[in-house]
Amino acid sequence: MEQVPKAVKLNPQSGEVVQEFEQDRLDPFHVPYSGPSYRIQCGACGLNEDERLFMRF
């Protein structure tokens, strides 16, 4: 699964998106995503993790 980060500001009461941010213009309370670009899902159990976890098996 490809990880595509999207920074947004949500309304705390309704959960609706109030504002969307570009990755190069985040406000001070947003931290840019630094996780893996892809994650792997196990076909047997459905576990969704970084591919390095599955390389060990």
Backbone bond lengths (Angstrom), bond angles and torsions (degrees), N, CA, C in turn:
res aa  C-N    CA-C-N  psi(-1)  N-CA   C-N-CA  omega(-1)  CA-C   N-CA-C  phi
1 M - - - 1.441 - - 1.519 108.62 -
2 E 1.300 115.50 130.93 1.458 119.50 179.36 1.533 109.08 -82.87
3 Q 1.334 116.05 132.98 1.452 122.25 178.93 1.523 108.65 -92.22
4 V 1.325 117.40 115.99 1.464 122.16 179.71 1.532 107.49 -119.22
5 P 1.339 117.26 98.04 1.466 119.07 -177.24 1.519 112.29 -71.01
6 K 1.329 115.16 145.23 1.466 121.45 178.81 1.528 106.86 -141.71
7 A 1.332 116.77 111.47 1.462 121.31 -179.05 1.523 109.47 -83.50
8 V 1.326 116.17 126.13 1.468 121.24 -179.95 1.527 109.86 -138.07
9 K 1.321 115.36 160.20 1.454 122.30 172.66 1.523 106.16 -111.39
10 L 1.343 116.97 127.63 1.454 121.88 -176.54 1.518 111.82 -107.07
11 N 1.314 116.15 148.72 1.451 121.96 172.50 1.525 106.83 -74.48
12 P 1.346 119.58 123.05 1.467 120.73 -175.71 1.530 114.38 -65.39
13 Q 1.323 118.58 -26.43 1.461 120.23 -179.78 1.528 112.31 -82.98
14 S 1.325 117.22 -44.68 1.468 119.94 -174.26 1.527 113.42 -99.84
15 G 1.340 117.66 -22.93 1.457 120.84 -177.16 1.513 113.44 81.58
16 E 1.331 116.86 4.14 1.467 120.68 179.97 1.527 110.36 -76.36
17 V 1.326 115.79 151.54 1.458 121.67 178.15 1.525 108.94 -72.30
18 V 1.339 116.49 123.22 1.454 122.46 179.67 1.522 110.37 -95.38
19 Q 1.348 115.51 -38.76 1.461 120.22 -176.47 1.527 109.17 -151.16
20 E 1.331 116.25 142.55 1.466 122.09 174.28 1.519 108.43 -109.71
21 F 1.331 116.31 141.35 1.455 122.01 -178.94 1.522 110.26 -114.97
22 E 1.320 117.15 145.77 1.461 121.86 172.22 1.525 107.63 -82.83
23 Q 1.321 116.49 151.85 1.461 120.47 -177.08 1.523 112.85 -59.62
24 D 1.318 118.40 -31.71 1.462 120.26 -178.25 1.530 112.42 -88.50
25 R 1.344 117.72 -3.98 1.470 121.18 -178.83 1.531 110.39 -132.49
26 L 1.316 117.41 57.44 1.460 121.39 178.70 1.519 109.70 -83.16
27 D 1.349 116.15 150.00 1.459 117.68 175.80 1.535 108.49 -80.06
28 P 1.340 118.73 169.60 1.475 121.29 -173.88 1.528 115.26 -59.60
29 F 1.334 118.62 -21.11 1.461 121.08 -177.92 1.521 113.44 -89.37
30 H 1.328 118.15 -4.51 1.459 121.84 178.65 1.526 109.67 -101.80
31 V 1.307 115.83 137.00 1.461 122.69 176.31 1.521 106.78 -109.79
32 P 1.337 118.27 128.61 1.464 119.04 -179.97 1.534 111.79 -62.79
33 Y 1.327 116.05 144.77 1.466 122.02 179.09 1.518 109.98 -64.22
34 S 1.322 116.28 130.25 1.462 119.84 -179.64 1.527 111.69 -126.04
35 G 1.317 116.61 19.77 1.456 121.06 -179.91 1.521 112.06 -83.73
36 P 1.324 116.47 -172.90 1.467 120.38 -178.66 1.529 112.29 -69.65
37 S 1.326 116.09 153.83 1.469 121.13 178.33 1.524 111.02 -72.46
38 Y 1.319 116.55 -31.62 1.465 121.63 -178.64 1.517 109.87 -130.44
39 R 1.330 115.69 148.52 1.461 122.26 172.60 1.525 106.61 -126.59
40 I 1.318 115.71 153.89 1.461 122.32 -176.74 1.533 108.97 -112.51
41 Q 1.337 116.36 138.86 1.460 120.42 176.51 1.522 109.03 -109.39
42 C 1.330 116.25 128.50 1.458 122.56 179.21 1.524 109.28 -69.19
43 G 1.330 116.71 130.85 1.458 121.31 179.61 1.513 113.02 -73.00
44 A 1.337 118.00 -21.71 1.461 121.18 -177.58 1.532 112.71 -87.49
45 C 1.346 116.39 -45.49 1.470 118.56 -174.16 1.531 113.94 -114.57
46 G 1.341 117.90 -11.85 1.458 120.45 178.56 1.518 114.59 86.35
47 L 1.336 117.82 3.29 1.458 121.84 179.57 1.523 109.52 -60.32
48 N 1.326 117.57 134.90 1.461 123.40 -177.11 1.527 107.88 -117.72
49 E 1.346 117.10 102.44 1.460 121.50 -174.33 1.523 111.35 -139.74
50 D 1.334 115.53 175.02 1.454 122.98 175.59 1.528 108.71 -64.96
51 E 1.331 117.12 146.39 1.467 120.54 -176.09 1.522 112.54 -62.49
52 R 1.333 119.19 -23.33 1.467 120.89 179.16 1.520 111.81 -62.49
53 L 1.343 117.87 -30.72 1.456 121.27 177.46 1.524 110.54 -63.16
54 F 1.330 117.80 -41.53 1.459 121.66 -176.98 1.528 112.38 -78.65
55 M 1.331 118.34 -20.38 1.467 121.17 177.28 1.520 111.59 -66.24
56 R 1.327 117.56 -26.32 1.470 121.25 -178.57 1.518 112.04 -70.45
57 F 1.343 117.32 -23.65 1.466 119.89 -175.80 1.463 110.84 -87.65
